[in-house]
């Protein structure tokens, strides 16, 4: 006799263990009570161990049955998820994909990734949530997150995309004409700087680097904002020097409304990455998004 239990037998065992009743389990499985009882006896014979204590009034797991149930439950649950995922791959992915991102990262996604993704997978609803603070995407119920590659936790799978990024110090031509051009980061202490408040409430120290040496400056300033777009607007109107992502200031720089300063002190850094937990099955919608992301990166580098 084949000693390997069949999948129907294993599912039947878990149903009886869950209900502690052959009749209730039989109703769930759409079987007769006698058929279910026969399946359990066959399973016990295959395993060579008694799984249930049976009386005319009650059904209870034996010690071996309880241990078997505790071990088998997660295995069959994982198998069910795997089979469901494979089944979904037969058809075009659909459903909802929840991604958490910083505002700047979301801007990059909307410009470069979201248009081809929506065109290729119109049945997937993309729920893109921007959040300034770094959150636990698993605890908050997100499928994935997007942040600067250097800030992603090591226990996550990360897929980089886009080019390198850079933070730049910018000011309007009128401001520089009136107050002079800073030559070093320390010169900023004598200027009106537009400071940035982090989501944690702390004031961001401007980070510079040159020849491998880092130099952070706690700049002075009578104006503090928590949004880089507003910082660009304030700098454009001549209210001081701002330190923002180059992407945020790109339009104003191209129009000549802002000028970069201290360029030798603002090197590039790794750009954005999509990240997600590696211990879970990748949902079809997320797999589809990753596919578009990788295609975009491939075409960008060729």
VEXMI-993933 format. One record per residue (C-alpha): x, y, z; residue in three letters. Coordinates in steps of 0.25 Angstrom, whole numbers, plus 5000, padded with zeros to 4 digits. Layout:
<rs>
XYZALA
...
</rs>
This chain:
<rs>
500050005000UNK
500550144997UNK
500950205010UNK
500850355005UNK
499550415009UNK
498750484998UNK
498450634998UNK
496850605000UNK
497250525012UNK
498050635018UNK
497050735016UNK
495950645022UNK
496850625034UNK
496950775036UNK
495450795034UNK
495150695045UNK
496250755054UNK
495650895052UNK
494250855055UNK
494450745065UNK
493250685058UNK
493150585046UNK
491850635042UNK
492250785042UNK
493450745034UNK
492650665025UNK
491750775022UNK
492950875019UNK
493550775010UNK
492250735003UNK
492450585007UNK
491650485015UNK
492050455029UNK
492350315026UNK
493250345014UNK
493950445023UNK
494150345034UNK
494750245024UNK
495750355019UNK
496250375033UNK
496350235036UNK
497150215023UNK
498050335027UNK
498350275041UNK
498650135034UNK
499650205025UNK
500350285036UNK
500250165046UNK
499750255057UNK
498350295063UNK
498050435060UNK
496650445067UNK
495950395080UNK
494550365076UNK
493350345085UNK
491850345081UNK
491850485086UNK
493150555083UNK
494350555075UNK
495750605080UNK
497150605075UNK
498150505081UNK
499550565084UNK
500050515071UNK
498850575064UNK
499050705070UNK
500550715066UNK
500150675052UNK
499150775051UNK
500050885056UNK
501150855046UNK
500150825034UNK
499350945035UNK
500351045030UNK
500950955020UNK
499550935013UNK
499251085014UNK
500551115007UNK
500251014997UNK
498851074994UNK
499551214992UNK
500551154983UNK
499451084974UNK
498551214974UNK
499751294970UNK
500051194958UNK
498651194954UNK
498551344954UNK
499751354945UNK
498951274934UNK
498151404932UNK
498451554931UNK
498851604945UNK
497751684952UNK
497351734966UNK
497951844974UNK
499451874976UNK
499851964988UNK
501152034988UNK
501652134998UNK
502652244993UNK
503252374997UNK
502752494989UNK
503952504980UNK
503952354978UNK
502552354974UNK
502852474964UNK
503852384957UNK
502952264957UNK
501752354951UNK
502752404940UNK
503452274936UNK
502852154941UNK
501352174943UNK
500952204929UNK
501552074922UNK
501051994934UNK
499552044933UNK
499652024918UNK
500151884919UNK
499251844931UNK
497951924930UNK
497251824940UNK
498151854952UNK
497751964961UNK
499052044966UNK
498852104979UNK
500052194981UNK
500152254995UNK
501252364998UNK
501752375012UNK
502952455017UNK
503252365028UNK
503952235026UNK
502952125030UNK
502851975032UNK
502151935019UNK
501851795024UNK
501151845036UNK
500451955028UNK
499851865018UNK
500651905006UNK
501151814995UNK
502451894993UNK
503052024996UNK
503952124988UNK
505052194995UNK
506552244992UNK
507352114990UNK
508352145002UNK
507152155012UNK
506452015009UNK
506551915021UNK
507551805018UNK
506451695020UNK
505651745008UNK
505851704993UNK
506251834986UNK
506151864971UNK
506851994966UNK
506252074955UNK
506552214949UNK
507852284950UNK
508652344961UNK
508152454969UNK
508652584975UNK
508352684985UNK
508652824981UNK
508752964987UNK
507953064979UNK
507653214980UNK
507053314970UNK
507953404962UNK
507453524969UNK
507753474983UNK
509153434979UNK
509353574973UNK
508953634986UNK
509653544996UNK
510853484988UNK
511253344984UNK
511553244995UNK
512953174993UNK
512853075003UNK
511753005012UNK
512253085024UNK
511853215016UNK
510453175017UNK
510453215032UNK
510453365027UNK
509253345018UNK
507753335019UNK
507453185017UNK
506153115015UNK
506153005025UNK
505452865023UNK
504752795034UNK
504752645034UNK
503552565036UNK
504052535050UNK
504052685053UNK
505552695053UNK
506252805045UNK
507052745034UNK
508552775034UNK
509052805020UNK
509952695015UNK
511152725006UNK
512352635002UNK
513652664995UNK
514852574992UNK
514152465001UNK
514052555013UNK
512652585018UNK
512252715023UNK
510852745030UNK
510352885033UNK
509252925042UNK
508953045034UNK
508253175039UNK
506953225034UNK
505653295038UNK
504853205029UNK
504553055031UNK
503752975022UNK
503352825021UNK
503152815006UNK
504252824995UNK
503352884985UNK
502952994994UNK
504453014997UNK
504753024982UNK
503653134981UNK
504253214993UNK
505653204987UNK
505053254973UNK
504453374979UNK
505753414985UNK
505553375000UNK
506853305002UNK
507653174998UNK
506953044998UNK
507552904998UNK
506652814990UNK
506652694981UNK
507152724967UNK
505852664961UNK
504952764969UNK
505752884964UNK
505952834950UNK
504852924944UNK
505253044951UNK
506753024948UNK
506453004933UNK
505553134933UNK
506753214939UNK
505953244951UNK
506953174960UNK
508453144960UNK
509153034966UNK
510353074976UNK
511452984983UNK
511352884971UNK
512752824975UNK
512052794989UNK
510852724984UNK
511252584978UNK
510252484973UNK
509652364981UNK
508952234977UNK
507552264972UNK
506252194976UNK
505852054978UNK
504651974979UNK
504651884991UNK
503751774997UNK
503951655007UNK
504651535002UNK
503951435011UNK
502551445004UNK
502051404991UNK
502051514981UNK
500651554977UNK
500351544962UNK
500151694962UNK
501451734968UNK
502151634959UNK
501551704947UNK
502051844953UNK
503451784955UNK
503451734940UNK
503151874935UNK
504151934945UNK
505251844939UNK
504851864925UNK
504952014927UNK
506352004934UNK
506851914922UNK
506352004911UNK
506952124919UNK
508352064920UNK
508352014905UNK
</rs>
